Amino acid sequence: MAADLTPDIDAEYRQIREECAMLRRESSVISVAGPDAAEYLQGQITNDAIGLAPGSGCYALLLDRKGHVQADMRVLRLGEGDFQIDTSPTAGPGVLKHLRTYMIGRDVSVERIDRALISLLGPGSTATSGLAPGNEMDFTETRIAGAECLAVATESGLDLFCEPEMAAVVAEQLIAEGAVPVSESAVEIIRVEAGRPRLEKEMNASPMPAEAGVVERAVDFTKGCYIGQEPVARLHYRGRPNRFLRGLRLNGAVADGDSVMLGDRELGTVGTAVVSPASGRIALAILRKEAEPGAEVSVVTKDGEVSATVAPLPLIVEEIH
């Protein structure tokens, strides 16, 4: 076991991978509703809002006019003219301001709503909750401990949205059914292994979607115009990104923000570095195109240099034992 992989984190990681874990999270939730809601969102975000059926959702981005990521979000279609967006607390104020700025002349309302978010993670999430909404981003309405909840399927389990004042009783019920609370640190290991970038980490320098490795998940190239569409389409059809989301397999301890070097050239900085019980010391970073998988690079830390190998994603390679 690595020196900075504590027994608690090891146990929490195993809980996520093998059973059912629970984490209360912060989120910024926005309602977009009205007769023009679908058409309005269609012209603002990178993915297809109009094509969503009620009960389904998508991952999407908000870009600037040069095609750089300003925020990422989950978009759920509650009804014909009723959408719920959730994004990080950091991005929430900017998303709310943007959507209110461009809604002039549209029959649509944009409002921040208070919701608590509880994540269930692991293969036991369905058994613990009794819910199986379907594919990732599909959702269903349910009641847990008397609270009305929106249960959304995720890559790792379920996200539950409820009224903030009901979060404690919902969490208590889930724990009684077998969910074990875990830390954000343990959940971050799972994210890094899966190769999913985070706005405040890998995407903090406003990359283009192709540089962040999220085009397949977040961009629909047939939906028509939206803010930032032209540069994103141009790069997709005619070019190659100058940077790519990569994994790093590390031979020592590094910190988020440390510089990644190839010789005397800086390729980028570490986005998130973790120690995984299954995969060892690993990290995500958006790096210049010279950092092809298999390349040997170095990471400059406060204590010196650490060697690393650029790796393809995802980074999980074996089951724990």
N, C-alpha and C positions, 0 to 999 in steps of 0.2 A: 504494500500500500504506500503511495506517495506521501511525503511528509505532511502536505497540506490537504490530504484527503482524510477527513475526520471520520471516526466510526459512525457518527450521526448522519453525515452526508451519504456515506456508503449505504446505510440502512434505508434512508429516504429514497435513494436512487433505486434500490432493489424493490421498494414498495411501488414506485411508479412503474417500473418495468414488468413486475410480476403480479401485482394485485391492484389495489385502488388507493390512490392518494388524493388529497384535497388541498387546495390553496385558495385563500381569499385574495383577490387581486383588485387593483385600482383600474378604472376605465372611465373614459369620457363617452357618454351616450347621447346621441342627437336624434331627434325625430324629424323626418322630412315627410310632410303629408299634404295632400290636396290633389285636385284633378290633374295638375301638371307635374306632379312629383316625379314620375318615372321619366318623362321627357326632359325635365330639368336636370336630374342627376345624370342622364345619358350624356349631356353636354359638358359635364364637370369632371367625371371620373373616368378611369382607363378601362373599366370592364363594363359588361352589358347589363344595365339596370332594367331596360325594357323587357328583355328576354327572360327575366326571372319570374318563375311561377310563385304565387303565394305559398309560403312554407319553405322556401329555398333562399339561398344567399350566395354571395361571391366575395372574394378578396379583391380589393381595388386600391388604386393610388390616386392621390391628388398631386398634380404636377404644376410647375410654373410654365411660362410660355416657351422656355428653352428645353422643356422635357425633363427637368430635374425633379426628383421626388421631394415633395414637401410634407406628405403624410401618407400613411397607409391605414387601411380600415377594413372592417367587415361590414358588408351591406346586406341586410335582411329585408325581404319583402313580406311584410305582415299581411297586406291586403292590396287591392287594386291600386289605391293611391296612398299607401301607407308604408313607409320604410323606416327601419331603425338602423342607424350607423353607430358602430362603436370603434373607438380609436384610443391611443394612449393618452393619459392625462397631459403629457407634454404637448402633443399635437392637437388636442381637443379645442383649445381657444382659437387656434388658427383656422381649423376646419370650420368651426362655427362662424367665424368672421367672414371667411371666404363664401360660404354658402348663403349667408345673409346679404352679402354685397351684390352677388350676381342674381338674386331672386327677383329683382325689380321687374315688374311687368308680367310676372308669372303668378298663376293661381296656386300658390304653394306656401306653406308655413315651415319655418326652420326653428326648432326649439331644443334647448338642452333639457334633458330629463334626468332625474336622479334614479340610478339603478346600482345595486350592488352586484358584483360579479364573483361567483364561486366556481372554480375549475375542479372537475374530477378528472384524474389522469390515470391511465393504466388499463389493462385488459379487464379488470373487474368493475369498470365504471358502469357498464350496463346492468350487471347483476346488483350492484349497490343501489342504483337509482331506480331500477325497473324500467328504464327508458332506452330506446334505440331509435333516435330520430331518422337515421338513414345515412346518406353520404355526407362527407364533410360539408358544412355550411347549411345542411338541412336542419330544420328545427320544429319543435312542437310545444304547445302550451300544456302545462301540468300544474298540479298542486303538491307541495311538499311541506309537511308540518303546518298545513293550513294556509300556506303562502302561495300566491300565484307566481309561477316561474315560467320563464321562456328557456327551454332546454335546447342548446345548439350543439350539433355534432362537430367535433374537432378531430384533428389528426390523431390526438392522443387520448381522447375520451369525450367529455361533455363540458360545456360552459353553461352555467345557470345564472340567469339574470332575475333579480327580484327587487322588491321595494327595500330600501336600505334598512328600515326599521325591522324587517323580517329576516335579515341575513343571519343573525345569531341563531334563531330557532331552526332555520334551514340547515345551517352548519351542524348544529347539535343532532338533528335527525340523521344527517348523512354519516356522522361519526358513529351513531348508534347502529347504523346499517353496515358499518365496516370500513368506511373511509378513514384513512389515517392522515392527519395534517402533516405537511412537509414544508420545507423552506423554499423561497425563491431561488436560492443557490442550487438546490437539487434540480429544480425544473429547468434552470438555465443550461445545465449539462445536457438534458434531453434535447433542448432547442439547438444547441451547438452541434450535437451529434447528427441531428436531422438536416443541418445545413440551412436553417431558416433565418434570414437576417432580421435584425430588429432596428427600428427607426433610430433610437437613441444610441445605438452601438455601431453596427456596420453601416447603416444608412445615415449617419449623422452629418455627413458632408454633402448631402443632396446629390447622390449619384443619379444617373439615368436608370430606368428599369432594367435594361440589359446588363448594366454594370453590377447591379444588385442581385442579379440572378433570379428575378421574379417575373419575367415576361410571361412565361407559360401559365403561371397562376393568376396574374393580375391584369393582363392586357388582352383586349379583344380587338383584332385588326380589321374586323368586318363591320363594326358598329357605327362608323361615321365619326364626325368631328367631335373633339373635346379639347380642352385647354392643354397644350403641349403635344397634341397628336402628331403634327407634321414632323418634328425632329425625331420622335420615337419611331415613326413609320420609316423615315428616311434611313435611320441607322439599321433598322431591322431588315430592310430589303436591299440596301445598297452598301452597307458598311460593316465594320467589325468594331466592337467596343475597344477602347483603350485600356479598360480595366475590367476585371472579372471578380466575382465572389469566389473565394478559394478557401480550402481548409488548410490548416497547418498541423503537422505532427511534430511536437516540440521535444527537445532533448534537455529541457530545463525549465525553470519557472520564469514566466514573463507576465507583464501586466497589460491591461487594456490601454491602448494608446501608444504602446512601444512601437518604434519604427522597424519596419521589415526591409532588409537591405539585400541587394544582389551585387556583391562587390562594393563599390563606392556609390551605388545608385539606390536611392530610396524608392521602394515599390509601393509603399502605402503604410498603414499602421494597423496594429492588432485591434480588431473590433471587440471580441469577447474571447478571453482565455479561461479554460476550465480544466479541472482534473477529473477524468471519468474513470469509474471502477472498471469499465469494459474496454475503453479506448485509450486510456492513459492521458498524458498532457496533450491537449488539442486546442485549437482556436479557429475562429472565423475572421476573415479579413478581406476587404476589397483591395486587390493588388493590380498593378500594371500588367499588361499582357505578357511581359517577359516571364512572369511567374507561372509557367506551365506546370501541370501536375508532374511530379517527379523531380522538379528543380530543387537544388539545395540552396537555402537562403540562410540569413542570420537575422536575429532579432536583437536590437540594441536595448538593453535594460539598464537600470540604475547601477547594477553590479557588474556589468560587462556584456559580452555577447553570448547568445544562446543559439546553437544551430537548430535548423528545422528543415523539414521536407514539405514541399507544397503537395497537397493531396486533393483528389477529386472528392466531390460530395455525393452522398452523405458520408459522415465520418465513422459511424458505428460499424464495427467489423466483426464482432463476435458477441455471443451471449455471455453474461456473467455466470460464474459458477462458485 
